[in-house]
Structure formats: C-alpha cells, structure tokens
Amino acid sequence: AAVVHIHHPPAAGGPELNAQAEPCVVASRPAAAVVDAQEGFAFPAMQLAVAEAAARAKTQGVSFIAVANSHHFGVAGHFAEDLARQGLIGLVVGNSPAAMPMWGGRRAVFGTNPIAAAFPRVKADPVLIDLSLSAVARGKLMVAAQKGESIPEGWALNSKGEPTTDPKEGLTGMMVPAGGAKGAMLAFMVEALCVAVSNSAYGFEADSFFELEGNRPRIAQALLAIDIGLRSQEGYFQRMEDLITYISQDPEVRLPGERRFGLRRQAERNGISISDDLYKQLKELAQ
C-alpha cells in the first residue's frame, strides 16, 4: 500500500486553535472584503471567502477577498477550482509559518506560501496550477524522514543555512526557495499581499503547524476572482482553447491539473490505498 502523510490540526480547544470560531465578514466594499477566521479552522473561512469572491466578481467584474487570523488551509488549488467551476478565473495565495530565508539570509522569514490559479474551460476540467514557493513541498521532507531516506541537495538547508541531504536537518532548518532569488521575492509578495492587507501574522511570527504546543498562527489567505465575461465570454473560451491546442501539439505535454483530476476520478471509483500505520493512526484519532 502507498504511504500517505497526514497532517492533523491540534485537538479542539487546544492552544493553537479556536474550535468555536465562526468566520465572518469584518470589512466590506463592493469588490473587496475581509473575512475573519477568528483564529479557528481555515476551511469554513475559505468557503465563505469563495462565496464572497464569486458573488462580488459576478456583479463587479473582479473581486479581492482577504482571510485574516487563519490557519492551515490545505490545498490552495481546491479553492481556485471552486471559483473556476463557477465561470471565474480564480487566484489563491496564502502565507504559512516561516520555513524559507530571504535570499542571501540565514534565518527563516517566509513560509512556503502556496500559489494557485484556475482557468475555466467549456465542458472540460479547468486548467489548474498549484505550487508552493519552496523548491519542493515540506511534506516531501517529512515523508523522507519517516522512511529514513536522504533527500537531494538543493531541497533544504540545515539550521546554519548550509545545504543538507538529511531531511531531519531540513525540517529543523529551512527550505530552499524555488528558483532561488525569484522564489524568495514571490514569497515576499505573498506575505505582504495576505498579511499587510488583513492585519494578520507574518510567517516569522507564527509557530509551526506541526507542533501541538505553540501560538495561534493567525496567518492569512487571499483570493482574486475575475469574471471571464468581462469583455466576451465566448472570446475568453476561444482564446483559452487556442492556447491549449497550441501547447498540446507537443505529445509529451500535460496540462496543469490534468493528472490531479484523473487521480481524483480513479480514487472516486476505486478508493485509495493507505499504509497499515496510517490506518492505525486514523483509528486512534477517531476515538
């Protein structure tokens, strides 16, 4: 069976989480709003943010929603996809606890800060781009550490800011920004866009998601929704298909998100395989 890594949030009522939180809109303009997650789970706050973004974009042409005082929001692409399936271009970003240095620095400042974008198509799954701004996702180090395997050089740095192939050193050290200085600058942009607008916490102010003890992270997310019919819906769809047709002339090219949607449908038909250890862990958590 495949080994699957699972992250579970702190126990309800634990120090990291307000389990009774009810997200709400705390600032509003016709094309923008701030949703406050109230230091609780990010998922209901993100669902509210998607609904607000979609409703405003359909009347205003574009909308921006910031989610304040939030937590781990899982897969950024899920929320961008939700917008795309409503006929909107969706862009979603979020900051996270510090795991990467500023380029040239030796201290963790930025999170791995995911970026996702989804573009609707006619009678087809949206084009979905979803990536973190570290060279690899931090979860890959966690899986390698669990298996006792080494990692390639260029994935992580130790606590001294030196390259390492030991995933445990990488987990206590820092991730390497994707694309070097360019990735670090993109991470800076995500931190500023999410946090400064929503008055939430920067990555260097938030404790790790993976520790049961620590502060409430109070990180932030941001969503941008754009109405594809701003000029012409037909024109948008035609131009998107022109781009996809041209790209697809190379037989080895795979559209962003294509593999993800295929695996999702396969799992819906056949279920998923997990390790015995993970099954045991899930049973213990459910008790």
C-alpha positions in Angstrom: 0.0 0.0 0.0 1.1 3.6 -0.7 2.4 5.5 2.3 0.4 8.7 2.7 1.4 11.5 5.0 -1.4 13.1 7.1 -1.3 16.3 9.0 -4.0 16.7 11.6 -4.7 20.0 13.4 -4.4 20.4 17.1 -7.1 18.9 19.3 -10.2 21.0 19.5 -9.8 23.6 22.2 -6.0 23.2 22.1 -3.7 26.3 22.3 -3.3 26.6 18.6 -7.0 26.7 17.6 -10.3 28.3 18.5 -12.6 25.4 17.9 -15.7 27.5 18.4 -14.7 30.1 15.8 -17.4 31.3 13.3 -15.9 33.1 10.4 -17.5 36.4 9.4 -17.0 39.4 7.1 -15.5 42.3 9.0 -14.8 44.8 6.3 -16.6 45.2 3.0 -16.7 47.2 -0.2 -18.4 46.4 -3.5 -15.5 44.5 -5.0 -13.5 43.6 -1.8 -13.9 42.2 1.7 -12.0 40.8 4.7 -13.2 37.5 6.2 -12.0 36.9 9.8 -11.4 33.2 10.6 -11.4 34.1 14.3 -8.2 32.0 14.9 -10.2 28.8 14.0 -10.1 26.3 11.2 -9.3 27.8 7.8 -11.7 25.7 5.8 -15.1 27.4 6.8 -13.4 30.8 6.4 -12.2 29.9 2.9 -15.6 28.6 1.9 -17.1 31.9 3.0 -14.3 33.7 1.1 -15.0 31.8 -2.1 -18.7 32.6 -1.8 -18.0 36.3 -1.3 -15.4 36.4 -4.1 -17.8 34.8 -6.6 -20.8 36.9 -5.7 -18.8 40.2 -6.0 -16.9 39.2 -9.2 -20.2 38.4 -11.0 -21.5 41.9 -10.3 -18.3 44.0 -10.2 -16.2 42.1 -12.8 -13.4 41.4 -10.3 -13.1 40.8 -6.5 -10.5 40.5 -3.9 -11.1 38.8 -0.5 -8.5 38.5 2.3 -8.9 35.9 5.0 -7.5 37.1 8.4 -6.4 35.3 11.6 -6.5 31.9 9.8 -4.7 28.5 10.0 -3.6 25.7 7.6 -5.9 25.9 4.6 -4.9 22.6 3.0 -4.8 22.6 -0.8 -4.9 26.0 -2.3 -5.9 24.7 -5.7 -9.3 23.4 -4.3 -10.5 26.9 -3.7 -9.2 28.2 -7.0 -11.0 25.3 -8.7 -14.2 26.2 -6.8 -14.1 29.6 -8.4 -13.3 28.3 -11.9 -16.2 25.9 -11.8 -18.4 29.0 -11.3 -17.1 30.5 -14.5 -14.5 32.7 -12.9 -10.7 32.9 -13.1 -9.5 32.1 -9.5 -6.2 33.0 -7.9 -5.5 31.9 -4.4 -2.4 32.6 -2.2 -1.6 32.1 1.4 1.3 32.6 3.8 2.5 30.0 6.4 4.9 29.6 9.3 8.4 30.6 8.4 10.4 27.9 6.6 12.5 29.8 4.0 15.1 32.5 4.2 15.2 35.8 2.4 17.6 35.3 -0.5 21.1 35.7 1.0 19.8 35.3 4.5 20.3 32.6 7.2 17.0 32.9 9.1 13.6 31.6 8.2 11.4 34.5 7.3 8.8 33.3 4.8 6.5 30.4 4.7 6.5 28.1 1.6 3.5 30.2 0.6 1.4 28.4 -1.9 0.1 30.0 -5.1 -2.8 28.5 -7.1 -4.7 29.7 -10.2 -7.6 28.1 -12.1 -8.9 28.9 -15.6 -12.4 27.6 -16.6 -12.9 25.8 -19.9 -16.0 24.7 -21.9 -17.2 21.2 -21.0 -13.8 20.3 -19.5 -11.9 20.5 -16.2 -10.3 23.8 -15.6 -6.6 24.4 -16.1 -5.3 24.3 -12.5 -1.9 25.4 -11.4 -1.0 24.8 -7.8 2.5 25.2 -6.4 4.5 26.1 -3.3 7.3 28.6 -3.4 9.9 26.2 -1.9 12.0 24.0 -4.2 9.8 21.1 -3.0 6.9 20.9 -0.6 7.9 20.5 3.0 5.8 17.4 3.2 8.3 15.6 1.0 10.9 16.0 3.7 8.5 14.7 6.3 7.9 11.5 4.2 11.6 11.1 3.6 12.3 11.4 7.3 9.6 8.8 8.1 11.2 6.4 5.7 14.7 7.1 6.8 15.7 8.2 3.3 18.0 11.1 2.2 16.9 14.0 0.1 18.6 15.6 -3.0 20.9 18.5 -2.4 19.1 21.7 -3.2 15.9 20.9 -1.4 16.8 22.2 2.1 19.2 23.9 4.4 20.3 23.0 7.9 19.9 25.3 10.9 23.2 27.0 10.0 21.9 27.8 6.5 24.1 25.1 4.8 22.8 22.7 2.2 21.8 19.3 3.6 20.7 15.9 2.3 19.3 14.9 5.7 15.5 15.5 5.8 15.5 15.8 9.6 18.1 18.6 9.4 16.0 20.2 6.7 12.9 20.1 8.9 14.7 21.8 11.8 16.4 24.1 9.3 14.9 25.8 6.2 13.5 25.0 2.8 15.3 26.4 -0.3 13.1 28.9 -2.3 12.1 27.7 -5.8 14.1 29.4 -8.4 16.4 31.0 -5.9 16.0 34.8 -5.5 12.9 34.8 -7.7 11.1 32.4 -5.5 12.1 34.4 -2.4 10.7 37.5 -4.0 7.4 35.8 -4.8 7.2 34.6 -1.2 7.7 38.2 -0.1 4.8 39.3 -2.3 2.5 36.7 -0.9 3.4 37.6 2.7 2.7 41.3 2.0 -0.4 40.7 0.0 -2.0 38.4 2.6 -0.8 39.8 5.8 -0.5 43.6 5.4 -4.0 43.9 4.0 -5.7 41.7 6.6 -3.6 42.7 9.6 -2.7 39.1 10.3 0.6 37.4 11.3 3.7 37.0 9.1 5.4 33.6 8.8 8.1 34.5 11.2 5.5 35.4 13.8 3.6 32.1 13.5 4.6 28.8 15.3 4.7 25.6 13.3 1.5 23.8 12.3 3.2 20.5 13.2 3.6 21.2 16.9 0.7 20.8 19.3 2.1 23.5 21.6 2.6 27.0 20.2 0.8 30.2 19.4 -2.3 30.6 17.2 -0.7 31.1 13.9 -3.1 33.9 12.7 -1.8 33.6 9.2 -3.7 34.8 6.1 -5.0 33.9 2.7 -6.1 36.0 -0.3 -8.4 35.3 -3.2 -8.8 37.1 -6.5 -11.8 36.3 -8.8 -12.2 37.6 -12.3 -15.3 37.4 -14.5 -14.3 35.7 -17.8 -17.2 37.6 -19.5 -15.6 41.0 -18.6 -15.3 41.6 -22.4 -16.7 38.5 -24.0 -17.2 35.0 -22.5 -17.1 33.5 -26.0 -13.9 35.3 -26.7 -12.3 34.1 -23.5 -13.1 30.4 -24.1 -11.9 30.6 -27.7 -8.6 32.2 -26.7 -8.1 29.6 -23.9 -8.7 26.7 -26.3 -6.3 28.3 -28.9 -3.6 28.3 -26.2 -4.3 24.8 -25.1 -4.4 23.5 -28.7 -1.0 25.1 -29.4 0.6 23.7 -26.3 -0.8 20.3 -26.8 0.9 19.9 -30.2 3.9 18.6 -28.2 2.8 15.0 -27.4 4.6 14.9 -24.0 2.9 18.0 -22.7 0.4 17.6 -19.9 -2.0 20.4 -18.9 -1.7 21.7 -15.4 -4.2 19.8 -13.1 -4.8 17.1 -15.7 -3.1 14.4 -13.6 -4.8 15.6 -10.4 -8.3 15.3 -11.9 -7.5 11.9 -13.3 -6.3 10.6 -10.0 -9.3 12.1 -8.2 -11.7 10.2 -10.5 -9.8 7.0 -10.1 -10.0 7.4 -6.3 -13.7 8.0 -6.5 -14.1 4.7 -8.4 -11.7 2.5 -6.5 -10.9 4.2 -3.2 -7.4 4.9 -2.0 -4.7 2.7 -0.5 -3.0 3.7 2.7 -0.4 2.1 4.9 -1.3 0.0 7.9 0.5 2.5 10.2 -1.7 5.3 8.8 -4.8 3.3 9.2 -3.9 2.7 12.8 -3.2 6.4 13.3 -6.6 7.4 11.8 -8.4 4.9 14.1 -6.7 6.4 17.1 -7.5 9.9 16.1 -11.2 9.0 15.6 -11.6 7.5 19.1 
